[in-house]
């Protein structure tokens, strides 16, 4: 089993053991996949190679989830100081440098996910100037999806596609940290202004009056008028997709940290309070928060892992000590359940760090399987309890 760096071992042996088991799987996955990428989700506990597409070979770097792979390697290196993890992280980061240089599958708002966990992390941790340049190029490309006068970043599709024009999704709150970082690096206000306007637009319209959230929302691109909310991966347009609510907890908190806008911190708290009030007995949500115990609906462990990280962030940001303690205790309870009930009992039995996730139930994709983002956020949640107190996430 991989050893933690001297002086970084957590006091809680349950967390220590969970990290050890997770790192055993990460190390095995490096040996299995090498420089190739797995698919988004497991099939019966094993990650298949990412399928070939549009001239990109099997195992190639495309789609929105590939950066969770080097993101886990960067975390593993920070946890252990082990050069094997560092080498793997660097090799994959170099591939992300190539991806943006060659323009492979970069017409997406998910450049934030992709380049924060690969190149921004590599720049912050090792001073890799090529990674820095690639992340700045990705941020500049992402700005091409910023729509005036709506003031939002379009999520999916060709910018001229009428079915997608003017649409954003709650996940986008995790893509804006790339723009925040670019603003810090360049001093260019356009990046920070886009973050401020986009986050404010989501706070105003994707967060509903009852503190639940839409998955997706549309604006009129000519006038900037808000149009309607909907869902793609939730149970219904007016239900509350669990992973989306978790993105709201973490994303609004991160964007408050970036902008200082107190209304975004309030939005994060509202998302958190609704999420926590709709958890089942074991503290891990069903895939949509409309479901409760005895519903028979699948769980989404990845939503729980994201929420733990978001609650940790929220606990650091709120001024009220009682509220901070409340959110921290909630995070601990959810993580304890993930460790006890959702991590593989035998790490050799699955390529995933976390079982029982859901990707897209309406499309029957990745239901009751592991997934790359669930694995990453689970390892981030564990790392937050292990790394030094001044450690900050890559976002």
TIBA-300755 format. One line per field, with one value per residue (C-alpha): residue in three letters; x, y negated, z. Coordinates in Angstrom, 2 decimals. Example, Ala and Ser with C-alpha at 12.3 -4.5 7.8 and 13.67 -1.06 7.14 Angstrom:
BEGIN
code	ALA/SER
u	12.30/13.67
v	4.50/1.06
w	7.80/7.14
! end
This chain:
BEGIN
code	UNK/UNK/UNK/UNK/UNK/UNK/UNK/UNK/UNK/UNK/UNK/UNK/UNK/UNK/UNK/UNK/UNK/UNK/UNK/UNK/UNK/UNK/UNK/UNK/UNK/UNK/UNK/UNK/UNK/UNK/UNK/UNK/UNK/UNK/UNK/UNK/UNK/UNK/UNK/UNK/UNK/UNK/UNK/UNK/UNK/UNK/UNK/UNK/UNK/UNK/UNK/UNK/UNK/UNK/UNK/UNK/UNK/UNK/UNK/UNK/UNK/UNK/UNK/UNK/UNK/UNK/UNK/UNK/UNK/UNK/UNK/UNK/UNK/UNK/UNK/UNK/UNK/UNK/UNK/UNK/UNK/UNK/UNK/UNK/UNK/UNK/UNK/UNK/UNK/UNK/UNK/UNK/UNK/UNK/UNK/UNK/UNK/UNK/UNK/UNK/UNK/UNK/UNK/UNK/UNK/UNK/UNK/UNK/UNK/UNK/UNK/UNK/UNK/UNK/UNK/UNK/UNK/UNK/UNK/UNK/UNK/UNK/UNK/UNK/UNK/UNK/UNK/UNK/UNK/UNK/UNK/UNK/UNK/UNK/UNK/UNK/UNK/UNK/UNK/UNK/UNK/UNK/UNK/UNK/UNK/UNK/UNK/UNK/UNK/UNK/UNK/UNK/UNK/UNK/UNK/UNK/UNK/UNK/UNK/UNK/UNK/UNK/UNK/UNK/UNK/UNK/UNK/UNK/UNK/UNK/UNK/UNK/UNK/UNK/UNK/UNK/UNK/UNK/UNK/UNK/UNK/UNK/UNK/UNK/UNK/UNK/UNK/UNK/UNK/UNK/UNK/UNK/UNK/UNK/UNK/UNK/UNK/UNK/UNK/UNK/UNK/UNK/UNK/UNK/UNK/UNK/UNK/UNK/UNK/UNK/UNK/UNK/UNK/UNK/UNK/UNK/UNK/UNK/UNK/UNK/UNK/UNK/UNK/UNK/UNK/UNK/UNK/UNK/UNK/UNK/UNK/UNK/UNK/UNK/UNK/UNK/UNK/UNK/UNK/UNK/UNK/UNK/UNK/UNK/UNK/UNK/UNK/UNK/UNK/UNK/UNK/UNK/UNK/UNK/UNK/UNK/UNK/UNK/UNK/UNK/UNK/UNK/UNK/UNK/UNK/UNK/UNK/UNK/UNK/UNK/UNK/UNK/UNK/UNK/UNK/UNK/UNK/UNK/UNK/UNK/UNK/UNK/UNK/UNK/UNK/UNK/UNK/UNK/UNK/UNK/UNK/UNK/UNK/UNK/UNK/UNK/UNK/UNK/UNK/UNK/UNK/UNK/UNK/UNK/UNK/UNK/UNK/UNK/UNK/UNK/UNK/UNK/UNK/UNK/UNK/UNK/UNK/UNK/UNK/UNK/UNK/UNK/UNK/UNK/UNK/UNK/UNK/UNK/UNK/UNK/UNK/UNK/UNK/UNK/UNK/UNK/UNK/UNK/UNK/UNK/UNK/UNK/UNK/UNK/UNK/UNK/UNK/UNK/UNK/UNK/UNK/UNK/UNK/UNK/UNK/UNK/UNK/UNK/UNK/UNK/UNK/UNK/UNK/UNK/UNK/UNK/UNK/UNK/UNK/UNK/UNK/UNK/UNK/UNK/UNK/UNK/UNK/UNK/UNK/UNK/UNK/UNK/UNK/UNK/UNK/UNK/UNK/UNK/UNK/UNK/UNK/UNK/UNK/UNK/UNK
u	0.00/1.28/2.67/1.65/4.35/6.03/4.15/1.01/-0.77/-4.24/-5.16/-8.26/-7.21/-10.43/-9.40/-5.83/-6.96/-9.35/-6.55/-4.28/-6.91/-7.61/-3.93/-3.51/-6.16/-4.65/-1.24/-2.75/-4.64/-1.41/0.08/-3.07/-3.73/-0.28/-0.65/-4.12/-7.43/-10.33/-13.93/-16.18/-17.71/-16.96/-18.66/-19.13/-16.47/-13.78/-12.97/-12.87/-10.58/-12.09/-13.57/-12.13/-13.93/-13.52/-9.98/-8.89/-7.64/-9.00/-7.77/-7.31/-7.83/-11.32/-14.51/-15.00/-13.77/-10.18/-8.61/-9.95/-7.31/-4.20/-6.08/-5.99/-2.30/-1.50/-3.37/-1.64/1.75/0.89/-0.24/2.83/5.69/5.96/7.65/5.53/2.44/4.37/5.63/2.13/0.66/3.33/2.88/-0.86/-0.44/1.86/-0.93/-3.31/-0.75/-0.87/-4.68/-5.21/-2.33/-3.83/-7.40/-8.71/-12.22/-11.90/-15.18/-16.77/-17.36/-15.74/-12.31/-12.46/-12.69/-10.12/-7.40/-7.75/-7.02/-4.28/-2.37/-3.28/-2.46/0.80/1.77/0.94/2.72/5.79/6.08/5.57/5.56/4.19/1.26/0.69/0.64/-1.76/-4.14/-4.13/-4.86/-7.76/-9.11/-8.91/-10.77/-13.42/-14.07/-15.31/-18.40/-19.25/-22.48/-23.40/-25.76/-26.94/-23.63/-23.37/-21.04/-22.85/-22.61/-22.99/-23.03/-22.15/-22.64/-24.95/-27.12/-30.58/-31.28/-28.26/-27.84/-28.12/-28.06/-25.87/-25.80/-25.09/-21.89/-20.42/-19.77/-16.81/-15.48/-15.18/-12.20/-10.04/-11.04/-10.37/-6.88/-6.34/-7.33/-4.79/-2.06/-2.71/-4.40/-7.01/-10.36/-12.34/-11.78/-12.89/-15.85/-17.07/-16.82/-18.71/-21.53/-21.90/-22.03/-24.52/-26.75/-26.84/-27.47/-30.43/-32.02/-30.68/-31.20/-34.92/-36.89/-37.12/-33.28/-33.30/-31.69/-32.40/-29.85/-29.93/-31.26/-31.81/-31.37/-32.40/-29.06/-30.31/-31.89/-30.27/-33.70/-33.96/-36.24/-36.73/-35.17/-35.05/-33.12/-31.10/-30.02/-32.53/-35.88/-37.95/-37.55/-38.86/-37.11/-33.63/-30.83/-28.54/-25.22/-26.36/-27.21/-23.76/-22.14/-24.07/-22.69/-19.10/-19.34/-21.06/-18.58/-15.61/-17.02/-17.64/-14.01/-12.99/-15.27/-16.00/-19.71/-21.57/-24.69/-22.76/-21.84/-25.50/-26.32/-23.87/-25.47/-28.94/-27.82/-26.17/-29.18/-31.54/-29.15/-28.69/-32.42/-33.11/-30.55/-31.61/-30.63/-27.13/-26.36/-25.64/-28.27/-30.38/-29.60/-32.36/-33.34/-37.01/-36.40/-36.12/-35.68/-37.84/-38.00/-35.79/-33.98/-30.21/-27.83/-25.27/-22.14/-20.38/-22.86/-22.01/-18.25/-18.67/-20.87/-18.24/-15.68/-18.21/-19.26/-15.60/-15.11/-18.29/-17.24/-14.03/-15.80/-18.75/-18.21/-20.61/-18.74/-21.90/-22.71/-19.12/-19.25/-22.59/-21.30/-18.08/-19.96/-22.26/-19.25/-17.70/-20.91/-21.27/-17.61/-17.83/-20.75/-18.86/-15.86/-17.99/-20.57/-19.49/-15.75/-14.82/-14.33/-11.61/-9.66/-8.69/-12.36/-12.86/-10.91/-13.05/-12.34/-16.06/-18.94/-22.65/-22.54/-24.87/-23.82/-27.05/-30.01/-32.50/-30.10/-29.27/-25.59/-23.32/-26.07/-24.79/-21.18/-18.01/-17.11/-14.03/-15.39/-16.69/-13.23/-11.51/-13.76/-13.63/-9.83/-9.98/-12.28/-9.87/-6.90/-8.52/-8.30/-4.68/-2.73/-1.50/-4.04/-2.93/-3.53/-5.92/-7.78/-6.74/-9.95
v	0.00/-3.51/-5.37/-8.95/-11.59/-11.92/-14.37/-14.38/-11.29/-12.17/-11.59/-9.65/-6.08/-5.61/-8.42/-7.18/-3.70/-5.10/-7.14/-4.12/-2.03/-4.81/-5.29/-1.55/-1.78/-4.93/-3.25/-0.16/-2.30/-4.03/-0.61/0.51/-2.53/-4.08/-7.28/-6.37/-7.54/-5.51/-6.14/-8.32/-5.45/-1.87/1.19/3.74/2.03/1.72/-1.32/-0.51/-2.53/-5.75/-4.89/-6.27/-9.27/-11.85/-10.88/-10.45/-6.94/-4.64/-5.80/-9.34/-12.66/-13.90/-14.68/-16.63/-14.13/-13.29/-15.88/-14.10/-11.48/-13.72/-15.59/-12.41/-11.95/-15.48/-14.82/-11.47/-13.14/-15.85/-13.17/-10.98/-12.73/-9.58/-10.25/-7.70/-9.86/-12.99/-11.38/-10.25/-13.69/-15.40/-13.08/-13.65/-17.39/-17.44/-15.78/-18.57/-21.09/-19.25/-19.05/-22.80/-23.50/-21.17/-22.27/-18.77/-18.82/-22.22/-23.83/-23.32/-25.24/-22.30/-23.75/-24.83/-21.28/-20.14/-22.72/-23.51/-19.95/-19.35/-22.47/-24.96/-22.31/-21.51/-25.18/-25.81/-22.72/-22.53/-25.87/-24.20/-27.17/-25.15/-24.11/-27.76/-28.86/-26.05/-26.94/-30.59/-29.51/-27.40/-30.32/-32.59/-30.00/-29.64/-33.38/-32.80/-31.20/-34.28/-35.73/-39.39/-40.84/-37.79/-37.77/-33.99/-31.31/-28.99/-25.38/-23.01/-22.94/-25.14/-28.80/-29.10/-26.11/-27.51/-24.53/-25.34/-29.08/-30.96/-27.87/-27.32/-24.64/-24.66/-22.63/-25.76/-27.21/-24.81/-26.01/-29.68/-29.16/-28.79/-32.35/-33.57/-32.09/-33.65/-37.05/-36.64/-35.67/-38.33/-41.20/-41.28/-42.38/-40.61/-37.27/-38.50/-40.39/-37.22/-35.29/-37.97/-38.28/-34.56/-33.62/-36.41/-35.23/-31.71/-32.95/-34.96/-32.36/-28.82/-28.95/-28.75/-30.51/-27.29/-26.97/-24.04/-24.45/-23.94/-21.84/-24.16/-27.62/-29.55/-33.25/-35.24/-36.03/-39.14/-40.87/-39.07/-38.27/-35.12/-32.54/-29.21/-26.50/-22.84/-19.63/-17.18/-14.71/-15.22/-13.51/-16.49/-20.16/-21.16/-18.42/-18.88/-16.86/-15.87/-16.40/-19.80/-20.88/-19.71/-21.72/-24.69/-24.27/-24.09/-26.36/-29.29/-29.08/-29.14/-32.06/-33.96/-33.37/-34.77/-37.81/-38.69/-38.84/-38.00/-37.00/-34.08/-32.87/-33.09/-31.08/-28.39/-28.23/-27.98/-25.12/-23.40/-23.72/-22.30/-19.45/-18.49/-18.67/-16.17/-13.50/-9.97/-8.25/-7.28/-10.87/-9.91/-11.27/-9.51/-10.69/-13.30/-14.91/-14.30/-10.70/-9.48/-6.28/-3.38/-4.95/-2.27/-4.97/-4.70/-6.70/-9.11/-8.83/-11.36/-14.05/-13.26/-13.54/-16.91/-18.11/-17.17/-19.38/-22.18/-22.00/-22.09/-25.21/-26.78/-26.06/-28.02/-30.99/-31.69/-34.14/-32.48/-29.88/-27.88/-27.70/-26.76/-23.93/-22.78/-22.53/-20.88/-18.27/-17.59/-17.08/-14.66/-12.63/-12.33/-11.38/-8.79/-7.17/-7.19/-5.51/-2.93/-2.07/-3.33/-2.75/0.77/3.13/4.79/2.24/4.96/5.51/2.24/-0.39/-3.07/-4.71/-5.17/-2.87/-3.49/-6.66/-7.86/-9.70/-10.23/-8.11/-9.41/-8.19/-5.02/-5.89/-4.99/-3.99/-2.32/-2.53/-4.35/-7.52/-9.69/-12.81/-10.83/-9.30/-12.69/-14.51/-11.60/-11.79/-15.59/-15.22/-12.77/-14.99/-17.98/-16.05/-15.09/-17.84/-20.92/-23.43/-26.03/-23.66/-25.02/-23.11/-23.45/-25.32
w	0.00/-0.82/2.16/2.95/3.16/6.53/8.71/6.56/7.96/9.29/12.91/11.89/10.98/8.98/6.64/6.55/5.55/2.93/1.38/1.34/-0.42/-2.93/-3.73/-4.25/-6.97/-8.49/-8.72/-10.31/-12.82/-13.86/-14.63/-16.46/-18.62/-19.04/-21.05/-22.31/-20.86/-19.50/-20.43/-18.27/-16.30/-15.36/-16.78/-14.01/-11.97/-14.66/-16.75/-20.45/-22.67/-23.95/-27.34/-30.55/-32.06/-34.83/-35.73/-32.09/-31.34/-28.65/-25.26/-26.57/-24.83/-25.66/-23.78/-20.56/-17.96/-18.93/-16.60/-13.53/-14.36/-13.95/-11.22/-9.15/-9.93/-8.75/-5.51/-5.06/-5.50/-2.97/-0.52/-0.87/-2.66/-4.78/-8.12/-9.95/-9.45/-10.44/-13.62/-14.61/-13.87/-15.96/-18.93/-19.03/-18.52/-21.53/-23.50/-22.47/-23.72/-27.05/-27.04/-26.90/-29.28/-31.87/-31.18/-30.45/-28.96/-27.30/-28.39/-24.99/-21.78/-19.98/-20.73/-17.10/-15.84/-18.39/-17.89/-14.19/-13.05/-15.61/-16.58/-13.83/-11.24/-13.03/-13.16/-9.51/-8.24/-10.48/-12.30/-15.69/-18.09/-21.01/-18.85/-17.86/-21.50/-22.42/-19.60/-20.69/-24.27/-23.00/-20.95/-23.99/-26.07/-23.36/-23.57/-27.11/-25.55/-23.48/-24.86/-24.78/-23.63/-21.66/-19.77/-19.63/-20.95/-23.35/-22.25/-25.15/-28.90/-31.80/-30.94/-33.94/-33.03/-32.14/-29.87/-27.69/-28.17/-24.89/-22.68/-19.66/-16.98/-13.28/-13.82/-15.42/-11.97/-11.82/-15.18/-14.25/-11.87/-15.00/-15.94/-12.39/-12.59/-16.04/-14.65/-11.85/-14.30/-16.94/-15.12/-17.90/-16.54/-19.27/-17.53/-14.10/-15.57/-17.29/-14.02/-12.13/-14.67/-15.32/-11.63/-10.92/-13.76/-12.38/-8.85/-10.13/-12.42/-12.03/-8.24/-7.56/-4.82/-2.78/-2.89/-5.30/-8.72/-12.38/-14.24/-17.24/-18.09/-21.31/-22.11/-25.17/-26.78/-28.57/-25.58/-22.64/-21.20/-19.06/-20.68/-18.89/-16.79/-17.74/-17.14/-19.18/-16.51/-13.72/-13.19/-14.42/-15.23/-11.78/-9.80/-8.32/-9.90/-7.03/-8.77/-10.00/-6.45/-5.34/-8.14/-6.79/-3.27/-4.43/-7.48/-5.81/-2.92/-5.30/-7.24/-4.00/-3.09/-6.48/-6.59/-2.97/-3.89/-0.68/-2.60/-4.08/-0.61/0.30/-2.84/-1.79/1.66/0.15/-2.10/0.86/3.16/0.54/-0.28/3.37/4.06/1.28/2.12/3.04/6.26/5.14/3.95/0.31/-2.09/-4.62/-8.15/-7.95/-4.65/-5.39/-4.27/-0.70/1.25/0.02/-3.46/-5.01/-6.99/-7.58/-5.43/-6.85/-4.76/-7.01/-5.95/-2.34/-2.96/-4.71/-1.86/0.74/-1.01/-1.40/2.26/3.30/1.19/2.54/6.14/5.56/4.01/6.32/9.17/11.60/13.72/14.35/10.65/9.87/12.40/10.99/7.42/8.51/10.53/7.58/5.33/7.81/8.05/4.28/3.82/6.59/4.78/1.48/3.10/4.89/2.24/-1.18/-1.49/-2.65/0.27/-1.79/-3.88/-6.36/-7.21/-9.08/-11.02/-9.37/-6.02/-5.41/-6.36/-6.94/-9.00/-11.74/-14.88/-16.83/-15.74/-18.35/-21.04/-19.06/-18.96/-16.07/-13.65/-10.47/-11.66/-10.76/-12.65/-13.05/-11.35/-8.39/-7.99/-8.21/-5.74/-3.31/-3.35/-3.02/-0.02/1.61/0.76/2.45/5.73/5.23/3.52/5.43/6.67/4.13/1.17/-1.41/-4.12/-7.74/-8.60
! end
